[in-house]
Amino acid sequence: MPHGKPAGVPCVQLDERLGCRLFGHPDRPAVCGSLRPSLTMCGTSRASALATLDDLERLTAP
């Protein structure tokens, strides 16, 4: 996504199992590598993790 990923839109690099196709690849965006799994970041469920990502996207929108 050369111009960034719009909020609420899944990354085009996610595979069918929601894994990153660019993991470990030099083209992986720095912001992706800076996100570290933790209880604070991910919560205790997928829904909680997605809510945190939604908040981050909203807070950092231009």
PDB file of N, CA, C and O in Angstrom:
ATOM      1  N   MET A   1       0.860  -1.166   0.000  1.00  0.00           N
ATOM      2  CA  MET A   1       0.000   0.000   0.000  1.00  0.00           C
ATOM      3  C   MET A   1       0.906   1.228   0.000  1.00  0.00           C
ATOM      4  O   MET A   1       1.258   1.742   1.062  1.00  0.00           O
ATOM      5  N   PRO A   2       1.275   1.688  -1.163  1.00  0.00           N
ATOM      6  CA  PRO A   2       2.287   2.745  -1.280  1.00  0.00           C
ATOM      7  C   PRO A   2       1.947   4.051  -0.565  1.00  0.00           C
ATOM      8  O   PRO A   2       2.850   4.796  -0.183  1.00  0.00           O
ATOM      9  N   HIS A   3       0.671   4.336  -0.382  1.00  0.00           N
ATOM     10  CA  HIS A   3       0.281   5.590   0.272  1.00  0.00           C
ATOM     11  C   HIS A   3      -0.277   5.353   1.668  1.00  0.00           C
ATOM     12  O   HIS A   3      -0.987   6.194   2.218  1.00  0.00           O
ATOM     13  N   GLY A   4       0.051   4.206   2.228  1.00  0.00           N
ATOM     14  CA  GLY A   4      -0.418   3.882   3.565  1.00  0.00           C
ATOM     15  C   GLY A   4      -1.711   3.093   3.531  1.00  0.00           C
ATOM     16  O   GLY A   4      -2.336   2.944   2.481  1.00  0.00           O
ATOM     17  N   LYS A   5      -2.099   2.598   4.669  1.00  0.00           N
ATOM     18  CA  LYS A   5      -3.320   1.814   4.795  1.00  0.00           C
ATOM     19  C   LYS A   5      -4.407   2.656   5.436  1.00  0.00           C
ATOM     20  O   LYS A   5      -4.220   3.179   6.534  1.00  0.00           O
ATOM     21  N   PRO A   6      -5.540   2.794   4.763  1.00  0.00           N
ATOM     22  CA  PRO A   6      -6.634   3.548   5.380  1.00  0.00           C
ATOM     23  C   PRO A   6      -7.132   2.860   6.650  1.00  0.00           C
ATOM     24  O   PRO A   6      -7.124   1.632   6.743  1.00  0.00           O
ATOM     25  N   ALA A   7      -7.555   3.641   7.605  1.00  0.00           N
ATOM     26  CA  ALA A   7      -8.110   3.091   8.842  1.00  0.00           C
ATOM     27  C   ALA A   7      -9.297   2.194   8.518  1.00  0.00           C
ATOM     28  O   ALA A   7     -10.125   2.517   7.666  1.00  0.00           O
ATOM     29  N   GLY A   8      -9.365   1.061   9.214  1.00  0.00           N
ATOM     30  CA  GLY A   8     -10.485   0.150   9.047  1.00  0.00           C
ATOM     31  C   GLY A   8     -10.371  -0.799   7.869  1.00  0.00           C
ATOM     32  O   GLY A   8     -11.234  -1.656   7.678  1.00  0.00           O
ATOM     33  N   VAL A   9      -9.321  -0.656   7.082  1.00  0.00           N
ATOM     34  CA  VAL A   9      -9.111  -1.530   5.926  1.00  0.00           C
ATOM     35  C   VAL A   9      -8.018  -2.531   6.270  1.00  0.00           C
ATOM     36  O   VAL A   9      -6.927  -2.129   6.676  1.00  0.00           O
ATOM     37  N   PRO A  10      -8.283  -3.826   6.118  1.00  0.00           N
ATOM     38  CA  PRO A  10      -7.240  -4.808   6.413  1.00  0.00           C
ATOM     39  C   PRO A  10      -6.035  -4.627   5.487  1.00  0.00           C
ATOM     40  O   PRO A  10      -6.189  -4.236   4.330  1.00  0.00           O
ATOM     41  N   CYS A  11      -4.880  -4.903   5.981  1.00  0.00           N
ATOM     42  CA  CYS A  11      -3.661  -4.810   5.182  1.00  0.00           C
ATOM     43  C   CYS A  11      -3.725  -5.804   4.030  1.00  0.00           C
ATOM     44  O   CYS A  11      -4.138  -6.948   4.217  1.00  0.00           O
ATOM     45  N   VAL A  12      -3.321  -5.378   2.850  1.00  0.00           N
ATOM     46  CA  VAL A  12      -3.338  -6.253   1.676  1.00  0.00           C
ATOM     47  C   VAL A  12      -2.290  -7.355   1.783  1.00  0.00           C
ATOM     48  O   VAL A  12      -2.327  -8.309   1.007  1.00  0.00           O
ATOM     49  N   GLN A  13      -1.365  -7.247   2.720  1.00  0.00           N
ATOM     50  CA  GLN A  13      -0.309  -8.243   2.873  1.00  0.00           C
ATOM     51  C   GLN A  13      -0.685  -9.373   3.826  1.00  0.00           C
ATOM     52  O   GLN A  13       0.143 -10.244   4.093  1.00  0.00           O
ATOM     53  N   LEU A  14      -1.910  -9.382   4.345  1.00  0.00           N
ATOM     54  CA  LEU A  14      -2.337 -10.471   5.216  1.00  0.00           C
ATOM     55  C   LEU A  14      -2.766 -11.665   4.370  1.00  0.00           C
ATOM     56  O   LEU A  14      -3.493 -11.519   3.387  1.00  0.00           O
ATOM     57  N   ASP A  15      -2.304 -12.843   4.768  1.00  0.00           N
ATOM     58  CA  ASP A  15      -2.700 -14.053   4.049  1.00  0.00           C
ATOM     59  C   ASP A  15      -4.028 -14.573   4.600  1.00  0.00           C
ATOM     60  O   ASP A  15      -4.633 -13.935   5.463  1.00  0.00           O
ATOM     61  N   GLU A  16      -4.481 -15.719   4.110  1.00  0.00           N
ATOM     62  CA  GLU A  16      -5.775 -16.277   4.512  1.00  0.00           C
ATOM     63  C   GLU A  16      -5.833 -16.635   5.998  1.00  0.00           C
ATOM     64  O   GLU A  16      -6.919 -16.757   6.565  1.00  0.00           O
ATOM     65  N   ARG A  17      -4.668 -16.803   6.627  1.00  0.00           N
ATOM     66  CA  ARG A  17      -4.630 -17.094   8.072  1.00  0.00           C
ATOM     67  C   ARG A  17      -4.317 -15.828   8.879  1.00  0.00           C
ATOM     68  O   ARG A  17      -4.035 -15.905  10.075  1.00  0.00           O
ATOM     69  N   LEU A  18      -4.368 -14.674   8.225  1.00  0.00           N
ATOM     70  CA  LEU A  18      -4.116 -13.361   8.813  1.00  0.00           C
ATOM     71  C   LEU A  18      -2.657 -13.178   9.217  1.00  0.00           C
ATOM     72  O   LEU A  18      -2.338 -12.351  10.071  1.00  0.00           O
ATOM     73  N   GLY A  19      -1.781 -13.953   8.601  1.00  0.00           N
ATOM     74  CA  GLY A  19      -0.345 -13.792   8.812  1.00  0.00           C
ATOM     75  C   GLY A  19       0.219 -12.777   7.833  1.00  0.00           C
ATOM     76  O   GLY A  19      -0.302 -12.613   6.730  1.00  0.00           O
ATOM     77  N   CYS A  20       1.262 -12.109   8.227  1.00  0.00           N
ATOM     78  CA  CYS A  20       1.894 -11.099   7.381  1.00  0.00           C
ATOM     79  C   CYS A  20       2.781 -11.761   6.324  1.00  0.00           C
ATOM     80  O   CYS A  20       3.696 -12.515   6.653  1.00  0.00           O
ATOM     81  N   ARG A  21       2.501 -11.472   5.064  1.00  0.00           N
ATOM     82  CA  ARG A  21       3.310 -12.012   3.972  1.00  0.00           C
ATOM     83  C   ARG A  21       4.696 -11.362   3.919  1.00  0.00           C
ATOM     84  O   ARG A  21       5.604 -11.896   3.281  1.00  0.00           O
ATOM     85  N   LEU A  22       4.863 -10.217   4.581  1.00  0.00           N
ATOM     86  CA  LEU A  22       6.139  -9.500   4.545  1.00  0.00           C
ATOM     87  C   LEU A  22       6.978  -9.718   5.797  1.00  0.00           C
ATOM     88  O   LEU A  22       8.053  -9.132   5.923  1.00  0.00           O
ATOM     89  N   PHE A  23       6.509 -10.547   6.726  1.00  0.00           N
ATOM     90  CA  PHE A  23       7.245 -10.763   7.973  1.00  0.00           C
ATOM     91  C   PHE A  23       8.663 -11.241   7.662  1.00  0.00           C
ATOM     92  O   PHE A  23       8.858 -12.213   6.932  1.00  0.00           O
ATOM     93  N   GLY A  24       9.633 -10.552   8.218  1.00  0.00           N
ATOM     94  CA  GLY A  24      11.030 -10.893   8.006  1.00  0.00           C
ATOM     95  C   GLY A  24      11.604 -10.393   6.693  1.00  0.00           C
ATOM     96  O   GLY A  24      12.781 -10.621   6.410  1.00  0.00           O
ATOM     97  N   HIS A  25      10.808  -9.723   5.893  1.00  0.00           N
ATOM     98  CA  HIS A  25      11.240  -9.215   4.593  1.00  0.00           C
ATOM     99  C   HIS A  25      11.666  -7.752   4.742  1.00  0.00           C
ATOM    100  O   HIS A  25      11.042  -7.014   5.505  1.00  0.00           O
ATOM    101  N   PRO A  26      12.702  -7.318   4.039  1.00  0.00           N
ATOM    102  CA  PRO A  26      13.167  -5.933   4.185  1.00  0.00           C
ATOM    103  C   PRO A  26      12.145  -4.885   3.749  1.00  0.00           C
ATOM    104  O   PRO A  26      12.258  -3.722   4.137  1.00  0.00           O
ATOM    105  N   ASP A  27      11.151  -5.275   2.949  1.00  0.00           N
ATOM    106  CA  ASP A  27      10.127  -4.316   2.518  1.00  0.00           C
ATOM    107  C   ASP A  27       9.011  -4.126   3.538  1.00  0.00           C
ATOM    108  O   ASP A  27       8.122  -3.298   3.338  1.00  0.00           O
ATOM    109  N   ARG A  28       9.051  -4.875   4.614  1.00  0.00           N
ATOM    110  CA  ARG A  28       8.010  -4.731   5.635  1.00  0.00           C
ATOM    111  C   ARG A  28       8.094  -3.330   6.233  1.00  0.00           C
ATOM    112  O   ARG A  28       9.175  -2.892   6.628  1.00  0.00           O
ATOM    113  N   PRO A  29       6.956  -2.615   6.305  1.00  0.00           N
ATOM    114  CA  PRO A  29       6.970  -1.255   6.856  1.00  0.00           C
ATOM    115  C   PRO A  29       7.481  -1.221   8.303  1.00  0.00           C
ATOM    116  O   PRO A  29       7.194  -2.116   9.098  1.00  0.00           O
ATOM    117  N   ALA A  30       8.226  -0.194   8.617  1.00  0.00           N
ATOM    118  CA  ALA A  30       8.792  -0.044   9.965  1.00  0.00           C
ATOM    119  C   ALA A  30       7.708  -0.028  11.034  1.00  0.00           C
ATOM    120  O   ALA A  30       7.898  -0.574  12.120  1.00  0.00           O
ATOM    121  N   VAL A  31       6.580   0.590  10.736  1.00  0.00           N
ATOM    122  CA  VAL A  31       5.511   0.672  11.731  1.00  0.00           C
ATOM    123  C   VAL A  31       5.020  -0.724  12.109  1.00  0.00           C
ATOM    124  O   VAL A  31       4.660  -0.960  13.263  1.00  0.00           O
ATOM    125  N   CYS A  32       5.002  -1.637  11.162  1.00  0.00           N
ATOM    126  CA  CYS A  32       4.570  -3.010  11.460  1.00  0.00           C
ATOM    127  C   CYS A  32       5.561  -3.690  12.392  1.00  0.00           C
ATOM    128  O   CYS A  32       5.166  -4.381  13.331  1.00  0.00           O
ATOM    129  N   GLY A  33       6.837  -3.493  12.134  1.00  0.00           N
ATOM    130  CA  GLY A  33       7.863  -4.088  12.974  1.00  0.00           C
ATOM    131  C   GLY A  33       7.911  -3.487  14.364  1.00  0.00           C
ATOM    132  O   GLY A  33       8.409  -4.116  15.297  1.00  0.00           O
ATOM    133  N   SER A  34       7.392  -2.261  14.514  1.00  0.00           N
ATOM    134  CA  SER A  34       7.431  -1.600  15.817  1.00  0.00           C
ATOM    135  C   SER A  34       6.298  -2.057  16.729  1.00  0.00           C
ATOM    136  O   SER A  34       6.356  -1.843  17.940  1.00  0.00           O
ATOM    137  N   LEU A  35       5.279  -2.677  16.166  1.00  0.00           N
ATOM    138  CA  LEU A  35       4.169  -3.166  16.983  1.00  0.00           C
ATOM    139  C   LEU A  35       4.574  -4.488  17.620  1.00  0.00           C
ATOM    140  O   LEU A  35       4.828  -5.469  16.921  1.00  0.00           O
ATOM    141  N   ARG A  36       4.633  -4.511  18.919  1.00  0.00           N
ATOM    142  CA  ARG A  36       5.054  -5.706  19.645  1.00  0.00           C
ATOM    143  C   ARG A  36       3.875  -6.311  20.389  1.00  0.00           C
ATOM    144  O   ARG A  36       3.163  -5.594  21.093  1.00  0.00           O
ATOM    145  N   PRO A  37       3.653  -7.611  20.251  1.00  0.00           N
ATOM    146  CA  PRO A  37       2.558  -8.223  20.984  1.00  0.00           C
ATOM    147  C   PRO A  37       2.769  -8.106  22.489  1.00  0.00           C
ATOM    148  O   PRO A  37       3.855  -8.366  23.007  1.00  0.00           O
ATOM    149  N   SER A  38       1.734  -7.718  23.154  1.00  0.00           N
ATOM    150  CA  SER A  38       1.749  -7.634  24.620  1.00  0.00           C
ATOM    151  C   SER A  38       0.300  -7.651  25.088  1.00  0.00           C
ATOM    152  O   SER A  38      -0.616  -7.473  24.285  1.00  0.00           O
ATOM    153  N   LEU A  39       0.094  -7.860  26.355  1.00  0.00           N
ATOM    154  CA  LEU A  39      -1.265  -7.837  26.889  1.00  0.00           C
ATOM    155  C   LEU A  39      -1.894  -6.465  26.660  1.00  0.00           C
ATOM    156  O   LEU A  39      -3.085  -6.370  26.364  1.00  0.00           O
ATOM    157  N   THR A  40      -1.103  -5.406  26.795  1.00  0.00           N
ATOM    158  CA  THR A  40      -1.613  -4.055  26.570  1.00  0.00           C
ATOM    159  C   THR A  40      -2.012  -3.857  25.115  1.00  0.00           C
ATOM    160  O   THR A  40      -3.049  -3.260  24.826  1.00  0.00           O
ATOM    161  N   MET A  41      -1.199  -4.352  24.212  1.00  0.00           N
ATOM    162  CA  MET A  41      -1.461  -4.177  22.779  1.00  0.00           C
ATOM    163  C   MET A  41      -2.575  -5.101  22.290  1.00  0.00           C
ATOM    164  O   MET A  41      -3.440  -4.674  21.525  1.00  0.00           O
ATOM    165  N   CYS A  42      -2.560  -6.347  22.719  1.00  0.00           N
ATOM    166  CA  CYS A  42      -3.458  -7.356  22.156  1.00  0.00           C
ATOM    167  C   CYS A  42      -4.668  -7.676  23.016  1.00  0.00           C
ATOM    168  O   CYS A  42      -5.666  -8.188  22.509  1.00  0.00           O
ATOM    169  N   GLY A  43      -4.597  -7.385  24.302  1.00  0.00           N
ATOM    170  CA  GLY A  43      -5.697  -7.756  25.183  1.00  0.00           C
ATOM    171  C   GLY A  43      -5.774  -9.263  25.318  1.00  0.00           C
ATOM    172  O   GLY A  43      -4.763  -9.959  25.219  1.00  0.00           O
ATOM    173  N   THR A  44      -6.966  -9.759  25.541  1.00  0.00           N
ATOM    174  CA  THR A  44      -7.136 -11.197  25.759  1.00  0.00           C
ATOM    175  C   THR A  44      -7.919 -11.877  24.641  1.00  0.00           C
ATOM    176  O   THR A  44      -8.264 -13.054  24.745  1.00  0.00           O
ATOM    177  N   SER A  45      -8.200 -11.128  23.568  1.00  0.00           N
ATOM    178  CA  SER A  45      -8.956 -11.721  22.460  1.00  0.00           C
ATOM    179  C   SER A  45      -8.639 -10.976  21.167  1.00  0.00           C
ATOM    180  O   SER A  45      -8.085  -9.876  21.182  1.00  0.00           O
ATOM    181  N   ARG A  46      -8.999 -11.595  20.064  1.00  0.00           N
ATOM    182  CA  ARG A  46      -8.835 -10.939  18.761  1.00  0.00           C
ATOM    183  C   ARG A  46      -9.636  -9.644  18.710  1.00  0.00           C
ATOM    184  O   ARG A  46      -9.159  -8.636  18.189  1.00  0.00           O
ATOM    185  N   ALA A  47     -10.860  -9.671  19.254  1.00  0.00           N
ATOM    186  CA  ALA A  47     -11.709  -8.477  19.257  1.00  0.00           C
ATOM    187  C   ALA A  47     -11.044  -7.335  20.020  1.00  0.00           C
ATOM    188  O   ALA A  47     -11.106  -6.181  19.597  1.00  0.00           O
ATOM    189  N   SER A  48     -10.414  -7.657  21.134  1.00  0.00           N
ATOM    190  CA  SER A  48      -9.717  -6.642  21.928  1.00  0.00           C
ATOM    191  C   SER A  48      -8.531  -6.068  21.160  1.00  0.00           C
ATOM    192  O   SER A  48      -8.311  -4.857  21.170  1.00  0.00           O
ATOM    193  N   ALA A  49      -7.768  -6.932  20.497  1.00  0.00           N
ATOM    194  CA  ALA A  49      -6.617  -6.481  19.711  1.00  0.00           C
ATOM    195  C   ALA A  49      -7.069  -5.578  18.564  1.00  0.00           C
ATOM    196  O   ALA A  49      -6.442  -4.552  18.303  1.00  0.00           O
ATOM    197  N   LEU A  50      -8.146  -5.951  17.880  1.00  0.00           N
ATOM    198  CA  LEU A  50      -8.641  -5.130  16.775  1.00  0.00           C
ATOM    199  C   LEU A  50      -9.160  -3.783  17.270  1.00  0.00           C
ATOM    200  O   LEU A  50      -9.010  -2.771  16.586  1.00  0.00           O
ATOM    201  N   ALA A  51      -9.764  -3.765  18.447  1.00  0.00           N
ATOM    202  CA  ALA A  51     -10.233  -2.499  19.018  1.00  0.00           C
ATOM    203  C   ALA A  51      -9.047  -1.573  19.308  1.00  0.00           C
ATOM    204  O   ALA A  51      -9.126  -0.367  19.071  1.00  0.00           O
ATOM    205  N   THR A  52      -7.954  -2.134  19.819  1.00  0.00           N
ATOM    206  CA  THR A  52      -6.752  -1.341  20.076  1.00  0.00           C
ATOM    207  C   THR A  52      -6.199  -0.787  18.767  1.00  0.00           C
ATOM    208  O   THR A  52      -5.830   0.386  18.696  1.00  0.00           O
ATOM    209  N   LEU A  53      -6.139  -1.619  17.736  1.00  0.00           N
ATOM    210  CA  LEU A  53      -5.652  -1.143  16.432  1.00  0.00           C
ATOM    211  C   LEU A  53      -6.568  -0.069  15.863  1.00  0.00           C
ATOM    212  O   LEU A  53      -6.088   0.905  15.282  1.00  0.00           O
ATOM    213  N   ASP A  54      -7.879  -0.230  16.021  1.00  0.00           N
ATOM    214  CA  ASP A  54      -8.819   0.803  15.568  1.00  0.00           C
ATOM    215  C   ASP A  54      -8.539   2.124  16.275  1.00  0.00           C
ATOM    216  O   ASP A  54      -8.536   3.179  15.641  1.00  0.00           O
ATOM    217  N   ASP A  55      -8.304   2.071  17.584  1.00  0.00           N
ATOM    218  CA  ASP A  55      -7.995   3.282  18.347  1.00  0.00           C
ATOM    219  C   ASP A  55      -6.703   3.925  17.842  1.00  0.00           C
ATOM    220  O   ASP A  55      -6.646   5.141  17.658  1.00  0.00           O
ATOM    221  N   LEU A  56      -5.674   3.117  17.619  1.00  0.00           N
ATOM    222  CA  LEU A  56      -4.405   3.664  17.122  1.00  0.00           C
ATOM    223  C   LEU A  56      -4.570   4.315  15.767  1.00  0.00           C
ATOM    224  O   LEU A  56      -4.008   5.380  15.514  1.00  0.00           O
ATOM    225  N   GLU A  57      -5.339   3.681  14.890  1.00  0.00           N
ATOM    226  CA  GLU A  57      -5.560   4.249  13.564  1.00  0.00           C
ATOM    227  C   GLU A  57      -6.303   5.578  13.662  1.00  0.00           C
ATOM    228  O   GLU A  57      -5.963   6.541  12.975  1.00  0.00           O
ATOM    229  N   ARG A  58      -7.315   5.620  14.517  1.00  0.00           N
ATOM    230  CA  ARG A  58      -8.097   6.841  14.677  1.00  0.00           C
ATOM    231  C   ARG A  58      -7.240   7.971  15.263  1.00  0.00           C
ATOM    232  O   ARG A  58      -7.315   9.115  14.816  1.00  0.00           O
ATOM    233  N   LEU A  59      -6.433   7.632  16.262  1.00  0.00           N
ATOM    234  CA  LEU A  59      -5.598   8.644  16.937  1.00  0.00           C
ATOM    235  C   LEU A  59      -4.473   9.165  16.061  1.00  0.00           C
ATOM    236  O   LEU A  59      -3.973  10.266  16.291  1.00  0.00           O
ATOM    237  N   THR A  60      -4.068   8.397  15.067  1.00  0.00           N
ATOM    238  CA  THR A  60      -2.945   8.819  14.226  1.00  0.00           C
ATOM    239  C   THR A  60      -3.374   9.241  12.823  1.00  0.00           C
ATOM    240  O   THR A  60      -2.533   9.486  11.958  1.00  0.00           O
ATOM    241  N   ALA A  61      -4.688   9.324  12.603  1.00  0.00           N
ATOM    242  CA  ALA A  61      -5.187   9.725  11.281  1.00  0.00           C
ATOM    243  C   ALA A  61      -4.796  11.183  11.003  1.00  0.00           C
ATOM    244  O   ALA A  61      -4.770  12.014  11.911  1.00  0.00           O
ATOM    245  N   PRO A  62      -4.495  11.475   9.742  1.00  0.00           N
ATOM    246  CA  PRO A  62      -4.148  12.870   9.392  1.00  0.00           C
ATOM    247  C   PRO A  62      -5.308  13.816   9.569  1.00  0.00           C
ATOM    248  O   PRO A  62      -5.172  15.013   9.316  1.00  0.00           O
TER     249      PRO A  62
END
